[in-house]
């Protein structure tokens, strides 16, 4: 009965159209009105624009009384059907997903925050920490890809937590992820305004905030296709910049810059490869994890992808190349070109371009003008993250509403497939960025950063645990892995590795929260008040997530999902997997050897 309550009404255009088709002598089709039927004139452009914002007449979200009808029961089956039947527009193509996967996390975490990592831990710690987190993220995205190809449902990972772990944990993870992106938008808009100060601009930061907010909101009002195209362009710019820096970095390190002089690995010897010992490594471990935030968006986009079975596997495999090339290679060169003792690495904020080791490396080489080019790239990266923040928060809020875990107004999907109310709500919170002109700016943004700090760690850990539980249910219900449209290359073992790495990051963050690493000048955070503030700034997300989980668990008495009871049918995009896989095998057999090798990784 729950499934029937969520069925969407589909209307066949051919049956409802007052027109019929005929062929002329050349076999060309013409559409003619049926005799005595009225043909409605095409509406004006303004009218069509207004109508596009009306609710989709063919969509139906959670009916009253189905989810939690008695106030103490969560209907997991109905929630799964709601996310599967979401009327979000499926307009993302393979090229969009690939660029979302490649450029999704190339932002201030790489371009600017890596400077803090270098200062705290030294170049060897940066290389070790980013490599380990890269392995963890590779396993995580592979697990997400397997589930998202099979179940490309609205809400993705929060919906998987509801289906495969516990509805209460799904509720906590959904709101955790939504809050992360809701807070990130004002933070990134302010960061973009800060980057403009690099050129000593006389224009008020509030004016730049208004300009950047207008750009980001406008992009998202064009729907998922607008988001996809914008990210495609942003990601290409970021990728070209990183590849260009890698080539430049190699030239500078061997002495090819204007100032000349072979650098090699001298900064690994003086001031050294490590800084602040093991605690310094742990602090970099945490920063590295935050730098990769946003990679999981490729799974969230599955519900709006035209053909996730073909597009998603390629997109998730791109993570390997991003980790290997963009992060590891570029940061290795940064460690060779900039000593960790450089005082410029500690800027006024995590978005201060003057603190970017990429910019510092260019300045040290004596190259004029190129630092401004890199600053433009940083600003574009910041705007890209702001663009993703509205997309991520609005889709998560819509999915929560469709499962009955958020106010129903957020489930409003217009005729262009946009979760309009959720987009407006996320955009409205972006106006918190005007706090940049307030005297309370520092305190406000400190706690907003604290809210979003550990969100990605919880999200990634939940994805890995969902995959472990999903595979167990898949086996227990008599299915084989040959029936999966896409299999994680890391398998269940990889998900265990990813899950344990996320737990280690939480432990490392706890340690550095109660006993932070010394400042650049050797001074330490002391005093009960300062240490308490430092701890909650680093760990605030943990008590909030636990509060969401416990309150919902008590109110709705949600069950832990047992593997034999998990719903493995609702929301599968393609049911005839064996036939589709047979077609794929025939296609692959015709590929040359180079393409088979390429597709193994990409």
TANOR-V711715 format. One record per run of one state. SS is the DSSP state (h for helix, s for strand, l for the rest). FROM is the first residue (numbers start at 1). LEN is the number of residues. If there is no record, write none. Layout:
[[SS & FROM & LEN] [SS & FROM & LEN]]
This chain:
[[l & 1 & 1] [h & 2 & 4] [l & 6 & 7] [h & 13 & 4] [l & 17 & 2] [s & 19 & 5] [l & 24 & 5] [s & 29 & 5] [l & 34 & 11] [h & 45 & 8] [l & 53 & 2] [s & 55 & 1] [l & 56 & 20] [h & 76 & 9] [l & 85 & 7] [s & 92 & 1] [l & 93 & 1] [h & 94 & 10] [l & 104 & 4] [h & 108 & 4] [l & 112 & 1] [h & 113 & 38] [l & 151 & 6] [h & 157 & 8] [l & 165 & 1] [s & 166 & 1] [h & 167 & 33] [l & 200 & 5] [h & 205 & 17] [l & 222 & 1] [h & 223 & 31] [l & 254 & 12] [h & 266 & 7] [l & 273 & 4] [h & 277 & 15] [l & 292 & 5] [h & 297 & 8] [s & 305 & 1] [l & 306 & 2] [h & 308 & 30] [l & 338 & 5] [h & 343 & 3] [l & 346 & 7] [h & 353 & 3] [l & 356 & 1] [h & 357 & 8] [l & 365 & 5] [h & 370 & 33] [l & 403 & 5] [h & 408 & 4] [l & 412 & 2] [s & 414 & 1] [l & 415 & 5] [h & 420 & 18] [l & 438 & 3] [h & 441 & 13] [l & 454 & 1] [h & 455 & 22] [l & 477 & 4] [h & 481 & 3] [l & 484 & 7] [h & 491 & 24] [l & 515 & 13] [h & 528 & 29] [l & 557 & 3] [s & 560 & 1] [l & 561 & 2] [h & 563 & 3] [l & 566 & 11] [h & 577 & 13] [l & 590 & 3] [h & 593 & 9] [l & 602 & 1]]
